[in-house]
Amino acid sequence: MARDYQKELTQLDSTIKSIETVLNLPKLIKDVAELEKQASAPDLWNDVANAQAVTSKLSRAQAVINKVNGIKSRLADIPVMIELAESESDAGKSAALKDAEKEIDAVTQVIGDLEVQTLLSGEYDSRDALMTIRSEAGGVEAADWAQMLMRMYLRYCERHDFKVEILETSYAEEAGIKSTTFRITAPYAYGRLSVEQGTHRLVRISPFDSNSRRHTSFAGVEVVPVVEQSDHIEIDEKELRIDVYRSSGPGGQGVNTTDSAVRITHIPTGIVVSCQNERSQMQNKATAMGILQSKLLERRRQAEQAKIDALKGSNSGSWGNQMRSYVLAPYQMVKDLRTDFEVGNPTAVLDGDLDGFIEAGIKWRKSQN
């Protein structure tokens, strides 16, 4: 059946107009003008933290405006492409129409991504994210599974050109990792990836079992927003235990000959954070303190959400234990237990193809509010 190009373009035009309304584009343009004024101040970099916050907000707001304008420009070009295709001879017409259809499909995908972004209206959704992955029940299987998850999220970030900085990785003795923490820098990184928080379950024939039996293992994913200057998370130094140790790599091999890695324990909450990627102990301590502040901020947000849920008589803020199952044997399937979204290609998912799960998670979360 021939495609109704006009109907598709009318629908896309209507969607982008709805997105503009939700984003409040006139206000966003006004905000950019104000941020540009602040960014051009000669004394901006006298306060480095504030300067970084201003330039980051400006960059993100400009990116949204440019994306909307780019989509509108592409939408305006498509009718011209179709008109030119219609004027071609039969052989040329077919190829030209295929090009126009590819562009319609590409713009549909871009608009869909932007539409999902408009659902990210939480207080911290626009921020960078700190993701921590820990092996849970399952021994060496779980440690290997945690490393597989780490690779999955790093591949997802690579696919989307998100900047990633690995802050700490604790390797298991036999295989895999005990834990890792990395920062993801991208517009709405926290809003998108926060739906990945929870326990991930793997079922497979274990490569570590000489009898080739099927094993089940678990790994936990925690996602918190990166703190900003205005968050006011006060930490009493007396409530901290700070340990220094030597950084290590896979198999316990030393990658640093000095005790520069830092582990900080927040005694009242039991939260433990560490950093080993910086060159000096002082830099590692500063980075670890930033991670601790982010985790305390998220704890405060969860406490506030729990109060709201209690008032609403709802437990919608609870993720539960297991949120997704990855089955590699006896059949192949990845299924999200909250949204029921599933695919039959675990290989693609483990290679970072997470868009469908994340989009479904964002929509599910919005429906719970």
N, C-alpha and C positions, 0 to 999 in steps of 0.2 A: 504494500500500500504506500502510495506517495505521501511524503511528509507535508504537513500544512505549515509552511515556513512562517506565514503571517501570524498564525495562531500562536506558534512557539515564541516568536519575537514579541508579540503583544503581552504574553504572559511574563516573559523575562523583563520587559520594560516596567510592567506593573510591580514585579518583585523588587527591582532595584529602587523604584520610587518608595516602596514601603520601607526598605532598608534605610534610605536617606532620612525618612521620617523618624525611625527608631533611633538612628545615630544622632539625630538633631544636627544635621550638617552645617546650618548657619552658625550655631553656637560653636561647633568644632572649628570652623574657619576663624571665628572671633578669638577663640582660645589660642589658635596658632599665631595670630597677629600679636597677642599679648606675650606669648612665650618667646617669639622672635625678638620682641623688644627687650625682654629680660636677658635673652641669650647674647644680645649685642652690647650689653652693659660692659664698660671697660674693666670694672672691678669684679666681674662674674666669678672668675677663678680664684678670688681671694678666699672663697668658701667652696672648697672642692666638692664636698658632699652635695651642697645645694646646686652647684653648677652641673653636676652629673644628673641630678634629678630633673633640672630644667631641660637640659639637652635630650635626656631620655624621653620625657613627656612630649617634647617638640617633635622628635623623630617619629614617635609612635602616632601622634595625631596627623602629621604630614603623610605618613604611610597609609593611613585609612582614607584620607582625602584623595590621595593619588590613586589608590586602588579603585575607589568609586568612580573617579573621573576617567580612569583607564577603561573600566567596564563600559561606561556610557559611550566612550569613543568607539570601542569595538562593536557595541550594539548598533551604533549609527552607520558603521562601515558595512555591516552584513547585508542590508537591502541593496547596496550598491554592488556587492559581490554577486548577489543573486541576479540582479538586473543585467550585469555584464555576462553572466553565465547563459542567461536566456538568449542573448544575442549571438552566441557562438554557434558554430555548426554542430551537428549531432555528436561527433566524436569529442570535440572540445567542450561542448555543453555538459556532457556527462562528468568529465573530469573536474570542470569548474564548479559544478553543483556539489560534487563530493567535497571539494575544498570548503565550500560554504557550510556544508553540513558539519564538517569537522570543527569549524570555528563556532558554530552554534553550540555544539556539544561541549567545547572547551569553555565557552563563556557561561554555559549552564553550570558547569562544575565550579567555576570561580565564584559565581553568584551564590551557589549553594554553600560554599565555604564561608563567604562573607555573612550569609544569613545565619549560619550557626554562630558566628562570632557575635552577632547582635543579641544572642541569648545569654552571653557572658556579661551580666550586669552586676555581679557580686562585688563587694567592697574591694576585694583583692584580686579579682579575676584578670585584670590587665597586667599584673606584675610578672616578673621573672619567677621561676620555680626552683625549689630545691627538692630533688628526688632522692630518697634513700631506699635501697633494696636490701633485704636481709633474708638469709636462708632460715627456714623454720624446720618443722618436723621432716625427717627423711635422711638425716646423716649426709654422707657424701653425695647422694642423689640430690638433696636439697641445695647443697652448695653449688653443684653443677647447674641446677635449675636457676638459681639466683644469677649466675653468670650468663646464662642464656637470656634471662629477662633483661639484664644490663645491656647485652648486645642488641636486643630487640628495640629498646628505647633509644639507644644511640643511633641505630639505623633509622628509626622513625625521625629523629631530629635531623639526621643527615639528609633524608629525603626532602625535608621542609626547609633546609638551610638555616636551622636553628643553631645558634652558637652554644657549645657545651664545654664546661670546665669541670673536669673530674677533681674533686677535692680530697677524697680519701677512698682507698680500697683496702679491705682486709682480706687477704687470701687464705683459703682453707689449705690444710696440709696436703691432702691427697689430690683434690681437684676442685675447681670452682672457687667461689668466694664466700666469706662469711657475711660481708656487707660492703656496700659502696654508697657514696654520696656524691652527686654531681649537680652543678647549677646549669639551668637551661635559660638562656637569654633570648627572648623573642616576644613580640607583642602577644599578650594574652596566654603566655606559656602556662601560668598557674591555672587559669580558668579552664584551659583545654585538658591539661594533664591531671588535674585534681580528681577527675572522674576515674582515674586509673588506680586510685588508692584502695587498698584492701589486700586480701589474701588470694594469691594466684596458685592454682592446683594443676600439677602435671601428672598425667598417667602415661607410662611408656614401658617398653621392654628395656630394662636397665643395662647400659653398656658396662656397668661395674659388677654385674651379677654373672658369674661363670655359668649359671644354670639358665640364663636368659629368661628370668621370670619378670612378670609385669610388676612395676613398683609405682607407688603414689608418693609424691613429694610436694612440699609447700614452700612458698616464698612470699614475704610480705613487702608491699610497696607503700611507702609513705611519701606524700607530696605536701610541701608547705610553701607559702609565698615568701619571697625575699623581703626582708624588712626595709623600710625607708626611714629617712631622717625624722619624719613626723610621727612615727609609731609610738615613741615613748615607752619602750620596754626597759624598765629599770631592773638591773641585776645587782644584788648585793655581793660584792667580792667575797664576803665572809661565808656565803652560801655555796661557794665553788670549791671543788677539789681539782687542782690542775696537775696533771702528770705529763712528763716528757719522756719520749722513747725514740728509738732508732727506726726510721722508715724501713719498710720491707717490701720486697716484690714477690712474684710467684715463687713457690717452693721455699719461702723463707730466706731467700737471698737478699742481702743488704743492698739497698740502692742509695743509701746515704750513710756516710761514716760518722756522722755526728748525731747527737740526741736532739734533733730539731723538730720531730713530729710532736704534736700536742694533743692531749686528750683532756676534755673538760667535763666534769660531772657536776650537774646542778643538784645539790643534795636534797632540797625540798621536794622536787618532782621526780628525781631519779633519772632525768634525761642525760644521756651521755653523747657527746659529739667529739669528733676528732678531725684533724687536718694534717696532711703530710706532704702536700704538693708544692708548698712555697719553699724558698731558699733558706729562710731563717726561722728560728724559733718564734721570734716576735711576730713575723708575718703569719705564721701558722696559727698563733694564738689569736690574732686579730680576726682571721678568717673563721676560726672555730667559734669565736664569740658571736660573729654574725650569724652563723648557723644556729647557735643556741637561741639567739634573739628571735630568729624566724620560727623555731619550734615552739618557743614560749608564746609568740604571737598567735600561732595556729591553735595552741591549747586554749588561749583566751577566747579566740573566735568560736571554738567548739563549745566552750562553757556557755558563752552567750547564746549560741544556737540551741543548746540543750534547754536553757531557760525558756526560749521562745517556743520550742517544741512542747515543753511541759505545759505552757499556758494554752497552746493550741490543742492539747490532748493528743499529740501526734508523736510517733517515733520515727518520722521520716528522715531525721538527721542521722539515723544509724545505718551504716553500710553493711553491718553483719560481718561474719567472718569471711567466708569464701565469696568472691565476687566474679571469678571467671575460671572455667575449666578448659584445659588444653589436653586433648586426648590424642595420642599418637598411635596407640594400639589398645584393643584389637581393631578399632576403626579410627578414622581421622576426622576430628572436629574441634573447633574452638567455640565455646558458648559462654556468653555473658549471663550470669544467673539473675541479674537485676532487670535487664532490658529484654532478655530472650533473643538478642541479636546473635546469630551464629554463622559460621562459614565452615566449609569443608576442606579448607586448604591451610593447615597449620604452618606449613613451610613458609608461605607468603606472610602470614601474621608474624611469625618469629623473625622474619626479615624486615620487620618494621611497617608492614601494611596494616596500620591500626585505625585509619580514618573512619571506617564504618563503625567500629566499636566506640571511638571517642565521640563521634557525632550522636550516636544512639544514647550514650551515657549523658551527654549534655542535655539532650531533649528529655531524657528520663528524669534527670535532676530538676529541670525546670518544672516538670509536671508534678513533682512532689511538693513544691512550694505553695 
